[in-house]
Amino acid sequence: MSIPANEEHAARRFIWSNGLQGIGDQVVAAKTVLPWLLQAAGAPGFFVALLVPVREAGSMLPQAALTPWVTTHRSRKRIWVIGSLGQALAAALIGVAALLLQGTPLGISVVALLSVLAVFRALCSIASKDVQGRTISKGRRGRITGRAAAVGGAAALLIGLLLEYLGTPLPTWILAALIFASAAAWAVAGLVFHTIEEPVSEAAPRGLERGWWADTWGLFTGDREFRQFVIVRSLLLVSALSTAFIVTLSQQTGHGLTGLGAFLIASGLAAVLGGRLSGAWSDVSSRNVMSYGALASSVVIIALVAAAAWLPGAANAWVFPAGFFLINLAHTAIRVARKTYVVDMAEGDTRTRYVGAANTLMGLILLLVGAISGAVALLGPSAALLFLAAIGLVGVGAARRLADVSA
């Protein structure tokens, strides 16, 4: 089947703009680069602990509240560009703070600027699905999302290899240079995305007919298909929340996962391999990819807990890096599949409402599940990992019961 020239044009620009945004996400990352930066500059651990909640919840919670404003705009492309340029500015200011500040002032600045970056990221999250749905046909969207993830992953892989070559400790100016480079990537991404030819409706935009929270809760309670999707997404948090506990458990075995370069190599390689494969599979059945991703995550986690209990340290020195990579691979597959699923399950402003409402609800659920897993972790990282694996196994069956909207 031939692909229209305008769709091929949009696909290339979508891949490169979202791939460039992925580079920024990989570098200005609350789980890797930013904790290293704050620890190297002597910032209190309190600020390090805030990074992941601020970045994750900050980019999810505002989305339903932003949806009424988004739906008043005919062009969603412009909203994505605003979000990308806003992230570029926030990242550049984080780089400036890294060069000029130390200790507590740096911690305050990074957390504040990361919260600003997260809000602009929320705008991109909403608008991206709209533009993709308007310009890319069903059956190709997973491949496009997967290739974009692979572009960002390839950059992270190269950066990780460079950092491994440089060794530790890393000077602050190198981390600042990486952050400035990510800011440039976001800026270029905005310029590339602006060149997408987006079909725009002639009808006047209507916005929402009720308040954003009433609309969000109404969708969850009254729309069975949407409610099932949100429940499945919450059960797929196994891959997102388990990595920190895997690192902790590996350190307890005496063969800890250490080094910023190693983390970037693992996540980058997973994105490169998982992005393209899971994208193609998601176009066949994004529902099944989510289910298999949850199953793989749970099985790997159970295997790592067993390895920590019964295998000698020399074996765990290989088992844990491999397990960490496999969890990142499964997480990449789950992310590509759920993005494909939500774009395929609805059209027009209904899709916009689904994306905003689902991500706001997921922000709340992420905080809740994170708090519960943190409480379980008082019994040790193995207990927290088994708790998350159990959630993932429930998600396997729940995902299989979703409607197969991508087929």
C-alpha positions in Angstrom: 0.0 0.0 0.0 1.4 3.4 -1.0 1.8 6.0 1.7 0.7 9.6 0.8 3.6 12.0 0.4 2.2 14.4 3.1 1.9 11.6 5.6 5.5 10.5 4.9 6.6 14.1 5.3 4.8 14.3 8.7 6.1 10.9 9.8 9.8 11.9 9.3 9.3 15.2 11.1 7.4 13.5 13.9 10.2 11.0 14.4 13.0 13.6 14.5 11.2 16.1 16.6 10.1 13.5 19.2 13.5 11.8 19.0 15.2 15.2 19.8 12.8 15.6 22.7 13.8 12.1 23.8 17.4 13.2 23.9 16.4 15.9 26.3 14.4 13.5 28.4 17.3 11.1 28.6 19.8 13.8 29.7 17.8 16.1 31.9 16.6 13.0 33.7 15.4 12.9 37.3 16.7 9.3 37.8 20.2 9.7 36.4 21.9 13.0 35.4 20.2 15.4 37.8 20.8 13.3 41.0 24.5 13.0 40.0 24.7 16.7 39.5 23.1 17.6 42.9 25.2 15.0 44.7 28.5 16.2 43.1 27.6 19.8 44.1 26.8 19.0 47.7 23.1 19.6 47.6 21.2 18.0 50.5 19.6 14.6 49.8 16.1 16.2 50.4 16.3 17.8 46.9 17.5 14.6 45.3 14.4 12.8 46.7 12.2 15.5 45.2 13.4 15.1 41.6 11.4 12.0 40.4 8.1 13.1 42.0 8.4 16.6 40.7 9.3 15.4 37.2 6.8 12.6 36.9 3.8 14.1 38.7 4.5 17.6 37.4 4.2 16.4 33.8 1.1 14.3 34.5 -1.1 16.0 37.1 -1.7 19.3 35.1 -2.9 17.7 31.9 -6.6 17.5 32.6 -6.6 21.1 33.8 -4.7 22.1 30.6 -7.1 20.2 28.3 -9.9 22.9 28.2 -7.3 25.5 27.0 -5.8 23.0 24.5 -9.3 22.3 23.0 -9.9 26.0 22.3 -7.0 25.9 19.7 -7.5 24.7 16.1 -3.8 24.0 15.7 -2.3 21.6 18.3 1.1 21.8 16.5 1.7 25.3 17.9 1.0 24.0 21.5 3.7 21.3 21.0 6.2 23.9 19.8 5.4 26.1 22.8 6.0 23.1 25.1 9.3 22.2 23.4 10.7 25.7 23.5 9.6 26.0 27.2 11.5 22.9 28.0 14.5 24.2 26.2 14.5 27.4 28.2 14.1 25.6 31.5 16.9 23.1 30.7 19.2 26.0 29.7 18.6 27.7 33.1 19.3 24.4 34.9 22.7 24.4 33.0 23.4 27.9 34.1 22.5 27.0 37.7 24.9 24.0 37.5 27.7 26.3 36.6 27.1 29.1 39.1 25.5 27.5 42.2 26.4 24.9 44.8 24.6 23.1 47.7 21.2 24.2 48.8 20.8 27.1 46.3 21.5 24.7 43.4 19.0 22.2 44.9 16.2 24.8 45.1 16.9 26.1 41.6 17.0 22.7 39.9 13.8 21.5 41.6 12.0 24.7 40.8 13.2 24.7 37.1 12.4 21.0 36.8 8.8 21.7 37.8 8.6 24.4 35.1 10.0 22.0 32.6 7.5 19.3 33.6 4.5 21.6 32.9 5.8 22.4 29.4 6.3 18.6 29.0 2.6 18.2 29.8 1.7 20.4 26.9 3.8 18.3 24.5 2.2 15.1 25.8 -1.3 16.3 25.1 -0.6 17.9 21.7 1.7 15.2 20.4 -1.1 12.6 20.4 -3.5 15.0 18.6 -1.0 15.9 15.8 0.0 12.2 15.4 -3.7 11.2 15.1 -4.4 13.9 12.6 -1.3 13.2 10.4 -0.4 9.5 10.7 -2.8 6.7 9.7 -3.7 3.9 12.2 -1.4 1.0 11.5 1.7 3.2 11.3 1.6 5.1 14.6 3.4 2.5 16.7 6.3 2.4 14.2 6.6 6.2 14.3 6.5 6.3 18.1 9.0 3.5 18.3 11.5 5.1 15.9 11.3 8.3 17.8 12.1 6.5 21.0 15.1 4.8 19.2 16.5 8.2 18.1 16.5 9.4 21.7 17.9 6.1 22.9 20.8 6.1 20.4 21.9 9.6 21.6 21.7 8.4 25.2 23.8 5.3 24.3 26.5 7.4 22.7 26.5 9.8 25.7 26.7 6.9 28.1 29.7 5.4 26.2 31.4 8.8 26.3 30.9 9.1 30.1 32.2 5.6 30.7 35.3 6.5 28.7 35.8 9.7 30.8 35.4 7.8 34.0 34.5 9.2 37.4 34.2 11.6 39.1 32.7 13.7 36.4 33.4 17.4 36.5 30.3 19.6 36.9 31.0 21.4 33.7 30.6 18.2 31.7 27.2 17.6 33.2 26.3 21.3 32.5 27.5 20.9 28.9 25.2 17.9 28.5 22.3 19.8 29.8 23.0 22.7 27.5 23.1 20.3 24.6 19.7 18.9 25.6 18.3 22.4 25.7 19.5 22.9 22.1 17.9 19.5 21.2 14.5 20.7 22.5 14.8 24.0 20.6 15.6 22.2 17.4 12.8 19.8 18.0 10.3 22.7 18.2 11.6 24.1 14.9 11.3 20.6 13.2 7.8 20.0 14.6 6.6 23.4 13.3 7.2 22.2 9.7 4.6 19.4 10.1 1.6 20.1 7.8 -1.3 19.6 10.3 -4.8 19.4 9.0 -6.9 21.9 10.9 -10.7 21.8 11.3 -12.7 24.7 9.9 -15.2 24.4 12.7 -14.8 26.8 15.7 -13.1 25.1 18.6 -15.6 24.4 21.4 -13.6 23.6 24.5 -15.1 21.5 27.2 -18.8 21.7 28.2 -17.9 21.2 31.9 -15.1 21.7 34.4 -11.9 19.8 33.8 -12.2 17.7 37.0 -15.9 16.9 36.3 -14.9 15.9 32.8 -12.0 13.7 34.1 -14.1 11.9 36.7 -17.1 11.6 34.3 -14.8 9.9 31.8 -13.5 7.5 34.4 -16.9 6.6 35.8 -19.0 6.7 32.7 -16.7 5.5 29.9 -15.9 1.8 30.3 -13.2 1.6 27.7 -11.4 4.6 29.1 -11.7 3.3 32.7 -10.2 -0.1 31.7 -7.3 1.7 30.0 -6.5 3.7 33.1 -6.7 0.7 35.3 -4.3 -1.2 33.0 -1.9 1.7 32.9 -1.8 1.7 36.7 -1.0 -2.0 36.8 1.9 -1.4 34.3 3.8 0.8 36.7 5.8 -2.3 37.5 8.5 -1.4 35.0 8.6 2.3 35.9 8.9 2.0 39.7 11.1 -1.1 40.0 14.4 0.2 38.7 15.3 2.1 41.9 14.7 -1.0 44.0 16.7 -3.1 41.6 19.7 -0.8 42.0 19.3 -0.9 45.8 19.1 -4.7 45.8 22.1 -5.0 43.6 24.1 -2.9 46.0 23.1 -5.1 48.9 24.6 -8.1 47.0 27.9 -6.3 46.9 27.9 -5.8 43.1 25.9 -2.5 42.8 25.0 -0.9 39.5 27.1 2.2 39.6 28.2 4.9 37.2 26.1 7.5 35.3 27.4 6.2 32.0 26.3 2.7 32.7 22.7 3.8 33.4 22.6 5.9 30.2 24.0 2.9 28.2 21.3 0.6 29.6 18.4 2.9 29.0 19.7 4.1 25.6 20.3 0.5 24.3 16.8 -0.5 25.5 15.2 2.4 23.7 17.1 1.6 20.5 16.2 -2.1 20.4 12.8 -1.9 22.1 11.6 1.2 20.3 11.6 -0.2 16.7 10.4 -3.7 17.6 7.7 -2.7 20.0 6.5 0.0 17.6 5.9 -2.5 14.8 4.2 -5.0 17.2 2.0 -2.2 18.6 0.6 -1.5 15.2 -0.5 -5.1 15.1 -1.8 -5.2 18.7 -0.8 -2.5 21.2 -2.9 -4.3 23.8 -0.8 -7.5 23.5 2.5 -5.6 23.7 1.4 -4.0 27.0 0.4 -7.4 28.3 3.7 -9.1 27.3 5.7 -6.1 28.7 4.1 -6.5 32.1 4.7 -10.2 32.0 8.4 -9.8 31.1 8.9 -7.2 33.8 7.3 -9.3 36.5 9.3 -12.4 35.5 12.6 -10.5 35.4 11.9 -9.0 38.9 11.1 -12.4 40.4 14.3 -13.8 38.9 16.4 -11.0 40.3 15.0 -11.4 43.8 15.7 -15.1 43.6 19.2 -14.4 42.3 20.0 -12.0 45.2 18.9 -14.7 47.7 20.5 -17.8 46.2 23.3 -17.0 43.6 26.9 -16.1 44.5 28.1 -12.6 44.2 30.2 -13.3 41.1 27.1 -14.5 39.2 25.0 -11.4 40.4 27.7 -9.2 39.0 26.3 -10.3 35.6 22.7 -11.0 36.4 21.8 -7.6 37.8 23.1 -5.5 34.9 21.3 -7.9 32.5 18.1 -7.7 34.5 18.3 -3.9 34.7 18.6 -3.7 30.9 15.7 -6.1 30.4 13.4 -4.1 32.7 14.3 -1.0 30.7 13.6 -2.9 27.5 10.1 -3.9 28.8 9.5 -0.4 29.9 10.2 1.0 26.5 7.8 -1.5 24.9 5.1 -0.6 27.4 5.5 3.1 26.8 5.4 2.8 23.0 2.4 0.5 23.2 0.3 2.6 25.6 1.0 5.8 23.5 -0.1 3.9 20.4 -3.2 2.6 22.2 -4.5 5.9 23.4 -4.0 7.5 19.9 -5.9 4.6 18.3 -8.8 4.4 20.7 -10.4 7.7 19.9 -10.5 10.6 17.5 -10.6 14.4 17.6 -11.2 16.2 20.9 -12.2 12.9 22.5 -8.6 11.8 22.2 -7.5 15.0 23.7 -9.8 14.5 26.7 -8.6 10.9 27.1 -5.0 11.8 27.1 -5.3 14.7 29.6 -7.7 12.8 31.9 -5.7 9.6 31.8 -2.4 11.3 32.6 -3.8 13.4 35.5 -5.3 10.2 37.0 -2.0 8.4 36.5 -0.2 11.2 38.3 -2.4 10.6 41.3 -2.1 6.8 41.0 1.7 7.1 40.6 2.0 9.0 43.9 -0.2 6.4 45.6 1.5 3.3 44.3 4.9 4.9 44.9 4.0 5.6 48.5 2.7 2.1 49.0 5.8 0.5 47.4 7.9 2.8 49.5 6.2 1.6 52.7 6.6 -2.0 51.6 10.3 -1.2 51.0 10.7 -0.8 54.7 10.8 -4.6 54.7 13.6 -4.4 52.2 13.9 -3.9 48.4 13.0 -7.5 47.7 9.6 -7.1 49.3 9.0 -3.9 47.3 10.0 -5.7 44.1 7.8 -8.7 44.7 4.9 -6.3 45.5 5.4 -4.6 42.1 5.8 -8.0 40.3 2.4 -9.0 41.7 0.8 -5.8 40.4 2.4 -6.5 37.0 1.1 -10.1 36.9 -2.4 -8.7 37.5 -1.8 -6.3 34.7 -1.0 -9.1 32.2 -4.6 -10.4 32.3 -6.1 -6.9 32.6 -4.3 -5.8 29.4 -5.5 -8.8 27.5 -9.1 -7.8 28.3 -8.8 -4.4 26.6 -10.4 -3.8 23.2 -7.9 -4.4 20.4 -8.1 -0.9 19.0 -4.9 -1.1 17.0 -5.7 -4.2 15.0 
